[in-house]
Amino acid sequence: MKTVAKSELFRRLPSVGELLRNQTVVELARSEGSAAVTDAARAVLGRLREEIASGLLDEQALDLALSGIQNAIEQQLRGTLGYSLRGVINATGVILHTNLGRAPLPASAIEHIREASAGYSNLEFALEVGERGKRDVHVERLFRRLLSEDESVARAAGLGPGGTAEAAVSTRADVSTIVVNNNAAAVLLALNSFADGGEVIVSRGELVEIGGSFRIPDVMTKSGAILREVGTTNRTRVADYDRAINERTRLLLRVHRSNFEITGFTEQASISELVELARRRGLPLMEDLGSGALVDLQAFGISGEPSVLDSLRSGVDVVSYSGDKLLGGPQAGLISGRRELVSRMRSNSLFRALRVDKLTYAALEATLLAYVKHDHDAIPTLRMMRLTQKEIGHRAQAIARQVSSSGLNVQLIDGESVIGGGAAPSSVLPTRLLALSSEGLGADELAARLRASDPPIIARVEERRVLLDLRTVFPVQDEMIVTALYRISA
């Protein structure tokens, strides 16, 4: 067979002008704009030139490519104009998956975002008096309700920093909350407000680093506070804090350990001990909870995660926590505590630099309203944690039956889901997994094809099998998984 020279192949390529006169391309230009279509045509032609030059295209392959060049231009255009940020199906079983956007929002939050952002809103406008208002008010009333208790409840519990119900009632009635853009910002704002130029005492066992290289010592440096480490990595007593207090001390800080646990020969000063010390030495006590639950997670079989209310009940002065973790709302840093201390942070000029926009307030308000209504199933994060192994197994079995003839090897096995997001690192939730394998595809290739689906499906790969955990898959997405598996097997 005669070999066609590369120069001849180059001459067969149409010009950009010729392509733009093609009827299909003309229609594309009408709907997507001539500039974008022209750029897409140039990109496709450029790719063909590179493939000819590298010897990847012979005469027959070039003819095939040219016959579908309009489709190639359309695909190039979709890739250029399509969204990079896309929705995916999380089949990993990690509920608060940081790489996948952490907590999915309640439906009411999505609707409230639409209402608040489609036009104008009263973000900073007091409708009652027709004057400028404060954006805090949209969630402050809800936080006050969620983080307050009837006096009778507090007295019956015998709560308080000094072991008295009276002290607890006083602390609880005076709580206030502000919102910044994430928990790192909340810690930064608090440290700068209370300890700029002064010392903050923290246990060596709590100098954590979490995802994204967020380190407590680094945040302290940026805030202007001076770190004073006490104790050892595995053992820190309240006496260590007491001995470190001096005329430069401004704050006692307790940091909830995220993503890890210290076990064995350990000791950690209790909250009640730190509260008593802070009161006796006239210092504020702050706790960085990290995840920050608004409900008791014991009901979900999860231990070791104190709630925001637990900390405030104990007498902690300021608590910082995240909005998009165990709370199940949008990304935000929340700071709750004694009103006069929260007011100091609100008046800090740094607060304006860290404040959140109307979309965050809209999503947060709707999420908090679900808590106020005790409609916990409306919050996807909590609903996923409540799912039983049996419920997940029924759905997995249904999918397995539907794809039994697909050519894939599908098994149901027991497994474990995790909370993620640094919350409850040692807690797992029993689940049922779809274990997939294929004679013609390796596990990594099968997982890659799932990611290439529309929408992409993100799974786990273990022991040369692809594992799908439906705990983190919305029921309406089950059929999408079935469709994707059939396409892959075909």
C-alpha positions, 0 to 999 in steps of 0.5 A, a space after each residue: 500500500 502506498 504511503 501518503 507523505 505527511 505534507 499531503 496529509 497536512 494539505 487535506 486539512 480544511 481551513 478554519 474558514 471552511 469549517 465555520 461555513 459548515 452548517 452544523 458548525 454554523 448552528 453551533 456558532 448561533 447558540 454558543 457564539 462565533 468566538 468560542 466556536 472559532 477557538 474550538 475549531 482551531 483547537 481541533 485542527 491544531 490537535 490533528 496537525 500534532 497527530 500528523 506530525 507525530 505519525 499517529 495519523 495515517 491516510 485512513 485515520 485522517 479520513 475517519 477523523 475528518 468525517 467526524 470533525 464537526 462532532 469533535 468541534 462540538 465536544 471541544 466546545 462543550 469541554 471549554 464552556 462546560 463547568 469544571 465544578 461538577 456534581 458527583 456521586 459519592 459512593 465512598 461511604 465517607 460522609 464528610 468527604 473533604 475532597 467531595 465538598 463535605 456536607 451536602 446541603 438540605 433541600 430547604 437550604 438550596 431553595 433558600 439560596 435560590 430565593 436570596 440570590 435570584 434578586 435583592 435581599 434584606 441582607 443588611 437592611 432592617 425591614 421594621 425601621 427601613 434602615 441599615 441592619 446587621 447580617 448577623 440577625 438572620 442566624 443569631 436568633 436561631 443559634 440563641 434558641 438552639 444553644 439555650 435551655 430552660 432554667 428548669 432543664 439546666 437546674 435539673 442537670 446540675 450544670 455549671 462551671 462551678 458545679 452549680 445550676 445557677 452558674 450554668 443558667 447564667 452562662 447559657 442565657 448570655 450566649 452569642 454567635 458570629 459567622 466567618 468563612 471557615 473554622 480556621 478563620 474563627 480560630 484566627 479571629 478569636 486568637 487575634 481578638 483576645 491574645 494579640 501580643 500575649 500568650 496562649 496556653 495549649 497542650 502539646 498533645 493538641 497542636 494538631 495539623 489537619 487537611 490542607 496543612 492547617 496547623 494550630 501553631 501557624 495560625 497562632 503566629 498569624 494571629 499575633 498570639 504567642 504559643 505557650 506549650 505545656 505538658 507532653 504529647 501524651 500527658 498533660 495535666 491541669 497543673 501544667 496549665 496552672 504553672 505556665 500562667 503568667 502576666 503575659 497569659 491572655 487565653 487558655 486554649 483546648 483543641 479537639 483532636 481531629 483525624 487521630 487519637 492518642 491511646 495507651 499511657 495518656 492523660 488530658 486535663 478535663 474541661 471541668 478542670 480547665 473551666 475551674 482554672 480559668 475562673 480562678 485565674 481570671 482568664 477566658 477558656 476557648 475550645 476549638 471543637 473543629 467539627 462541632 455537632 448540634 445534636 448528641 451523636 451517641 444516638 447514632 452510635 458515635 462517641 468521643 465527639 462533644 457537641 457545642 452545647 456540651 462545651 457551653 454547658 461545661 462553662 467554656 467561654 468561647 467555642 469555634 466549630 465548622 458549618 460544613 461538617 457535623 452540623 451539615 450546613 455550608 462552609 462556615 466558621 462559627 463562634 459561640 460563647 459569652 456575649 461580651 467576648 463575642 462582641 469583642 470579636 465582632 468589633 475586630 476589623 479582621 471580622 469584616 475581612 472574614 465575614 460570609 456572604 448572603 449565600 452562606 447565611 441563606 444556607 445556614 439559616 435553612 439548616 438551623 431551622 431544620 434543627 429548630 423543627 427537630 427535622 433531622 432527616 432533612 439534613 443529609 449528613 444526619 440522615 446518612 449517619 442514621 441509615 442502618 446496615 439493613 436499609 443500605 443492604 436492601 438498596 445494594 441488593 436491588 442494584 446487584 439484581 439489576 446488573 447481574 446480567 451486565 457481565 460484571 462480577 457483583 458481590 454483597 459484602 459487609 463493610 464500614 462507613 466513616 464520618 470523615 472531615 476529621 470527626 470521630 476518627 475511631 468511629 465506624 458505621 456498619 454498612 453493606 458494600 457492592 464489590 465489583 470486579 471484571 475479567 476484562 478490566 482491572 479494579 483501577 480501570 473500572 474505577 476510572 471508568 466510573 469516574 468518567 461516567 456522567 455524573 462521575 461516580 467516586 468509589 473505593 478500590 480495595 483488594 483488587 475490587 471496586 467497592 460502592 457504599 450506598 450510605 453516601 449515595 442518594 436513593 435517586 442516584 441508584 438508577 444512575 449507578 445501574 446505568 453506568 455499570 451497564 455502559 461500562 460492561 458493554 
